Amino acid sequence: MGSVQLRWFSPIHLYDISIEQIDRPGFKLLSVDEVITEKGLLGFLWSQNQLGRLEIISPVIDVELLQDGSNVENLARALSGE
């Protein structure tokens, strides 16, 4: 289970992030140990359209080859609205 550490002036930390396939519960498509932002909450409120630098620690992508491509391609299509 993931968690988040929010602060007004210090960087935001997101822990244990994962994306799972709906049709295969428990099969993680993407997992990340930690994400650290360069800004705190106040920084995001001040400049809403600029995320700044994100540090992604220990990303893991599980690729499954399918007859019509891969699970990563299916995710990209779903996110783009195709």
OpenMM code with the backbone's topology and positions (N, CA, C; nanometers):
from openmm import Vec3, app, unit

residues = "MET GLY SER VAL GLN LEU ARG TRP PHE SER PRO ILE HIS LEU TYR ASP ILE SER ILE GLU GLN ILE ASP ARG PRO GLY PHE LYS LEU LEU SER VAL ASP GLU VAL ILE THR GLU LYS GLY LEU LEU GLY PHE LEU TRP SER GLN ASN GLN LEU GLY ARG LEU GLU ILE ILE SER PRO VAL ILE ASP VAL GLU LEU LEU GLN ASP GLY SER ASN VAL GLU ASN LEU ALA ARG ALA LEU SER GLY GLU".split()
positions = [
    Vec3(0.0843, -0.1171, 0.0000),
    Vec3(0.0000, 0.0000, 0.0000),
    Vec3(0.0893, 0.1241, 0.0000),
    Vec3(0.0624, 0.2175, -0.0866),
    Vec3(0.1423, 0.3371, -0.0975),
    Vec3(0.1114, 0.4403, 0.0091),
    Vec3(0.1978, 0.5394, 0.0158),
    Vec3(0.1757, 0.6497, 0.1087),
    Vec3(0.2337, 0.7770, 0.0485),
    Vec3(0.1958, 0.8881, 0.1088),
    Vec3(0.2422, 1.0176, 0.0607),
    Vec3(0.2799, 1.1025, 0.1812),
    Vec3(0.3828, 1.1842, 0.1609),
    Vec3(0.4279, 1.2760, 0.2648),
    Vec3(0.4200, 1.4174, 0.2059),
    Vec3(0.3202, 1.4943, 0.2501),
    Vec3(0.2970, 1.6284, 0.1973),
    Vec3(0.3521, 1.7336, 0.2926),
    Vec3(0.4172, 1.8339, 0.2350),
    Vec3(0.4708, 1.9449, 0.3139),
    Vec3(0.4491, 2.0743, 0.2360),
    Vec3(0.4342, 2.1835, 0.3076),
    Vec3(0.4123, 2.3121, 0.2412),
    Vec3(0.5376, 2.3621, 0.1704),
    Vec3(0.6538, 2.3522, 0.2335),
    Vec3(0.7747, 2.4133, 0.1796),
    Vec3(0.8801, 2.3130, 0.1342),
    Vec3(0.8740, 2.1896, 0.1800),
    Vec3(0.9728, 2.0867, 0.1462),
    Vec3(0.9185, 1.9966, 0.0355),
    Vec3(1.0064, 1.9237, -0.0318),
    Vec3(0.9613, 1.8334, -0.1385),
    Vec3(0.8566, 1.7330, -0.0916),
    Vec3(0.7704, 1.6943, -0.1843),
    Vec3(0.6675, 1.5939, -0.1594),
    Vec3(0.7276, 1.4567, -0.1900),
    Vec3(0.6962, 1.3572, -0.1071),
    Vec3(0.7437, 1.2202, -0.1266),
    Vec3(0.6236, 1.1279, -0.1454),
    Vec3(0.6273, 1.0474, -0.2507),
    Vec3(0.5268, 0.9440, -0.2756),
    Vec3(0.5974, 0.8096, -0.2661),
    Vec3(0.5410, 0.7156, -0.1905),
    Vec3(0.6060, 0.5872, -0.1679),
    Vec3(0.5212, 0.4719, -0.2205),
    Vec3(0.5889, 0.3699, -0.2711),
    Vec3(0.5266, 0.2427, -0.3095),
    Vec3(0.4099, 0.2629, -0.4055),
    Vec3(0.4399, 0.3136, -0.5247),
    Vec3(0.3396, 0.3403, -0.6268),
    Vec3(0.3365, 0.2228, -0.7238),
    Vec3(0.2169, 0.1786, -0.7626),
    Vec3(0.2082, 0.0712, -0.8613),
    Vec3(0.0843, 0.0893, -0.9470),
    Vec3(0.0939, 0.0379, -1.0696),
    Vec3(-0.0184, 0.0323, -1.1626),
    Vec3(-0.0404, -0.1148, -1.1934),
    Vec3(-0.1631, -0.1629, -1.1710),
    Vec3(-0.1970, -0.3029, -1.1952),
    Vec3(-0.2978, -0.3132, -1.3084),
    Vec3(-0.2971, -0.4280, -1.3758),
    Vec3(-0.3957, -0.4534, -1.4798),
    Vec3(-0.5286, -0.4887, -1.4150),
    Vec3(-0.6372, -0.4331, -1.4644),
    Vec3(-0.7697, -0.4581, -1.4086),
    Vec3(-0.8072, -0.6052, -1.4206),
    Vec3(-0.7764, -0.6656, -1.5353),
    Vec3(-0.8163, -0.8044, -1.5577),
    Vec3(-0.7231, -0.9058, -1.4919),
    Vec3(-0.6124, -0.8594, -1.4315),
    Vec3(-0.5186, -0.9488, -1.3633),
    Vec3(-0.4764, -0.8868, -1.2304),
    Vec3(-0.5618, -0.8916, -1.1300),
    Vec3(-0.5284, -0.8331, -0.9997),
    Vec3(-0.3986, -0.8923, -0.9443),
    Vec3(-0.3145, -0.8064, -0.8910),
    Vec3(-0.1871, -0.8500, -0.8347),
    Vec3(-0.0725, -0.8465, -0.9343),
    Vec3(-0.1029, -0.8382, -1.0648),
    Vec3(0.0022, -0.8299, -1.1669),
    Vec3(0.0380, -0.6831, -1.1860),
    Vec3(0.1535, -0.6443, -1.1359),
    Vec3(0.1964, -0.5043, -1.1440),
    Vec3(0.2602, -0.4754, -1.2787),
    Vec3(0.2038, -0.3794, -1.3480),
    Vec3(0.2569, -0.3360, -1.4763),
    Vec3(0.3756, -0.2426, -1.4535),
    Vec3(0.3612, -0.1555, -1.3555),
    Vec3(0.4659, -0.0589, -1.3218),
    Vec3(0.4698, -0.0447, -1.1706),
    Vec3(0.5895, -0.0443, -1.1149),
    Vec3(0.6030, -0.0161, -0.9725),
    Vec3(0.7230, 0.0750, -0.9508),
    Vec3(0.7089, 0.1640, -0.8541),
    Vec3(0.8121, 0.2626, -0.8210),
    Vec3(0.8240, 0.2672, -0.6699),
    Vec3(0.9467, 0.2591, -0.6195),
    Vec3(0.9670, 0.2654, -0.4741),
    Vec3(0.9339, 0.4026, -0.4179),
    Vec3(0.9801, 0.5080, -0.4879),
    Vec3(0.9610, 0.6434, -0.4339),
    Vec3(0.9684, 0.7470, -0.5457),
    Vec3(0.8877, 0.8511, -0.5333),
    Vec3(0.8938, 0.9679, -0.6207),
    Vec3(0.9118, 1.0897, -0.5308),
    Vec3(1.0098, 1.1732, -0.5644),
    Vec3(1.0368, 1.2943, -0.4871),
    Vec3(1.0224, 1.4141, -0.5804),
    Vec3(0.9423, 1.5102, -0.5395),
    Vec3(0.9257, 1.6315, -0.6201),
    Vec3(1.0287, 1.7353, -0.5781),
    Vec3(1.0495, 1.8319, -0.6624),
    Vec3(1.1426, 1.9394, -0.6277),
    Vec3(1.0714, 2.0501, -0.5502),
    Vec3(0.9382, 2.0488, -0.5548),
    Vec3(0.8582, 2.1536, -0.4908),
    Vec3(0.7745, 2.0970, -0.3764),
    Vec3(0.7356, 2.1839, -0.2869),
    Vec3(0.6387, 2.1500, -0.1846),
    Vec3(0.4991, 2.1877, -0.2320),
    Vec3(0.3995, 2.1722, -0.1474),
    Vec3(0.2614, 2.2062, -0.1838),
    Vec3(0.2471, 2.3516, -0.2270),
    Vec3(0.3100, 2.4411, -0.1543),
    Vec3(0.3010, 2.5831, -0.1880),
    Vec3(0.3581, 2.6102, -0.3268),
    Vec3(0.4670, 2.5441, -0.3612),
    Vec3(0.5263, 2.5593, -0.4944),
    Vec3(0.4331, 2.5139, -0.6044),
    Vec3(0.3596, 2.4037, -0.5821),
    Vec3(0.2636, 2.3567, -0.6825),
    Vec3(0.1447, 2.4514, -0.6932),
    Vec3(0.1005, 2.5068, -0.5835),
    Vec3(-0.0100, 2.6023, -0.5876),
    Vec3(0.0313, 2.7306, -0.6581),
    Vec3(0.1542, 2.7719, -0.6369),
    Vec3(0.2049, 2.8975, -0.6953),
    Vec3(0.2232, 2.8858, -0.8461),
    Vec3(0.2778, 2.7732, -0.8931),
    Vec3(0.3019, 2.7530, -1.0371),
    Vec3(0.2358, 2.6227, -1.0800),
    Vec3(0.1059, 2.6248, -1.0949),
    Vec3(0.0244, 2.5058, -1.1181),
    Vec3(0.0613, 2.4290, -1.2447),
    Vec3(0.0979, 2.4978, -1.3507),
    Vec3(0.1204, 2.4295, -1.4772),
    Vec3(0.2650, 2.3830, -1.4968),
    Vec3(0.3516, 2.4026, -1.3992),
    Vec3(0.4906, 2.3589, -1.4093),
    Vec3(0.5209, 2.2603, -1.2968),
    Vec3(0.5390, 2.1330, -1.3345),
    Vec3(0.5664, 2.0306, -1.2338),
    Vec3(0.7055, 2.0424, -1.1735),
    Vec3(0.7998, 2.0910, -1.2527),
    Vec3(0.9370, 2.0946, -1.2043),
    Vec3(1.0014, 1.9578, -1.2188),
    Vec3(1.1067, 1.9342, -1.1452),
    Vec3(1.1828, 1.8099, -1.1539),
    Vec3(1.1226, 1.7040, -1.0614),
    Vec3(1.1107, 1.5798, -1.1140),
    Vec3(1.0661, 1.4654, -1.0354),
    Vec3(1.1791, 1.3632, -1.0327),
    Vec3(1.2091, 1.3105, -0.9165),
    Vec3(1.3092, 1.2044, -0.9054),
    Vec3(1.2339, 1.0736, -0.8813),
    Vec3(1.2509, 0.9781, -0.9733),
    Vec3(1.1832, 0.8492, -0.9654),
    Vec3(1.2870, 0.7456, -0.9236),
    Vec3(1.2627, 0.6816, -0.8093),
    Vec3(1.3599, 0.5887, -0.7519),
    Vec3(1.3114, 0.4449, -0.7690),
    Vec3(1.3951, 0.3637, -0.8283),
    Vec3(1.3723, 0.2190, -0.8492),
    Vec3(1.2449, 0.1880, -0.9273),
    Vec3(1.2323, 0.2401, -1.0514),
    Vec3(1.1154, 0.2024, -1.1315),
    Vec3(1.1337, 0.0620, -1.1904),
    Vec3(1.0248, -0.0140, -1.1969),
    Vec3(1.0257, -0.1474, -1.2569),
    Vec3(0.9048, -0.1586, -1.3475),
    Vec3(0.9273, -0.1956, -1.4744),
    Vec3(0.8188, -0.2177, -1.5703),
    Vec3(0.8191, -0.3650, -1.6070),
    Vec3(0.7055, -0.4320, -1.5889),
    Vec3(0.6900, -0.5727, -1.6276),
    Vec3(0.6239, -0.5767, -1.7646),
    Vec3(0.7008, -0.6175, -1.8651),
    Vec3(0.6505, -0.6221, -2.0021),
    Vec3(0.6060, -0.7643, -2.0338),
    Vec3(0.4839, -0.7758, -2.0837),
    Vec3(0.4299, -0.9042, -2.1258),
    Vec3(0.4018, -0.8955, -2.2758),
    Vec3(0.4667, -0.9808, -2.3532),
    Vec3(0.4458, -0.9808, -2.4975),
    Vec3(0.3157, -1.0538, -2.5286),
    Vec3(0.2313, -0.9891, -2.6090),
    Vec3(0.1016, -1.0437, -2.6483),
    Vec3(0.0997, -1.0640, -2.7991),
    Vec3(-0.0025, -1.1292, -2.8507),
    Vec3(-0.0110, -1.1500, -2.9954),
    Vec3(-0.0232, -1.0179, -3.0713),
    Vec3(-0.0900, -0.9199, -3.0125),
    Vec3(-0.1127, -0.7933, -3.0811),
    Vec3(-0.0270, -0.6797, -3.0248),
    Vec3(0.0857, -0.7106, -2.9631),
    Vec3(0.1736, -0.6065, -2.9084),
    Vec3(0.2217, -0.6447, -2.7696),
    Vec3(0.2039, -0.5537, -2.6750),
    Vec3(0.2457, -0.5808, -2.5369),
    Vec3(0.1509, -0.5106, -2.4394),
    Vec3(0.1599, -0.5481, -2.3127),
    Vec3(0.0766, -0.4840, -2.2121),
    Vec3(0.1134, -0.3369, -2.1950),
    Vec3(0.2375, -0.3004, -2.2200),
    Vec3(0.2799, -0.1602, -2.2100),
    Vec3(0.2155, -0.0781, -2.3225),
    Vec3(0.2094, -0.1352, -2.4420),
    Vec3(0.1423, -0.0656, -2.5530),
    Vec3(-0.0064, -0.0474, -2.5245),
    Vec3(-0.0696, -0.1479, -2.4651),
    Vec3(-0.2113, -0.1370, -2.4287),
    Vec3(-0.2329, -0.0259, -2.3260),
    Vec3(-0.1432, -0.0154, -2.2288),
    Vec3(-0.1522, 0.0914, -2.1295),
    Vec3(-0.1380, 0.2277, -2.1962),
    Vec3(-0.0417, 0.2427, -2.2855),
    Vec3(-0.0199, 0.3706, -2.3534),
    Vec3(-0.1428, 0.4098, -2.4362),
    Vec3(-0.2031, 0.3126, -2.5036),
    Vec3(-0.3251, 0.3411, -2.5810),
    Vec3(-0.4386, 0.3843, -2.4884),
    Vec3(-0.4523, 0.3167, -2.3767),
    Vec3(-0.5599, 0.3506, -2.2824),
    Vec3(-0.5400, 0.4921, -2.2252),
    Vec3(-0.4161, 0.5279, -2.1937),
    Vec3(-0.3895, 0.6607, -2.1377),
    Vec3(-0.4098, 0.7719, -2.2398),
    Vec3(-0.3835, 0.7399, -2.3683),
    Vec3(-0.3999, 0.8419, -2.4723),
    Vec3(-0.5439, 0.8518, -2.5218),
    Vec3(-0.6305, 0.7594, -2.4793),
    Vec3(-0.7718, 0.7652, -2.5176),
    Vec3(-0.8027, 0.6947, -2.6479),
    Vec3(-0.7118, 0.6158, -2.7006),
    Vec3(-0.7372, 0.5426, -2.8264),
    Vec3(-0.8222, 0.4216, -2.8020),
] * unit.nanometer
topology = app.Topology()
chain = topology.addChain("A")
for resn in residues:
    res = topology.addResidue(resn, chain)
    for name in ("N", "CA", "C"):
        topology.addAtom(name, app.Element.getBySymbol(name[0]), res)
